[in-house]
Amino acid sequence: MTTTNPQAAALLAALRAIVTECMDYPPQPRYSADSYLPPHLLNAAQRAIEQADSAMLNTQGADHE
């Protein structure tokens, strides 16, 4: 069984939305053509998402053992 912290899930969802909005080639149309994050901040946000996803997968794997 996996328990997700609702606040952490909300923060991760917001971070994903920000990253998607500022990507060079987003999977959906942007809200604004002016959306921009400097590359170092976009990369840092993408790494944070990857680390959170990895931590969730590790937690889910531990829950099944």
Steps between C-alpha positions, in 0.01 A plus 500: 500500500629845408415811692553830325535823688232726344711813541801338332279371219357851447848653491621238253197558277563876503869450421411268209258763363766771523762284327255398226400864444864606459627209286631575150260247347217440749262207447207743506457864395641753743277725706717797400759543227701706751553208741869466579735363762877533474651167393670438836168534686314283249770232532489520881121460497522203262760334725280557805206334321718205399626460857146516639381241247794275585433534873133414445593191299744391772232554766244302298749216456567493873126492571461184288773305679 
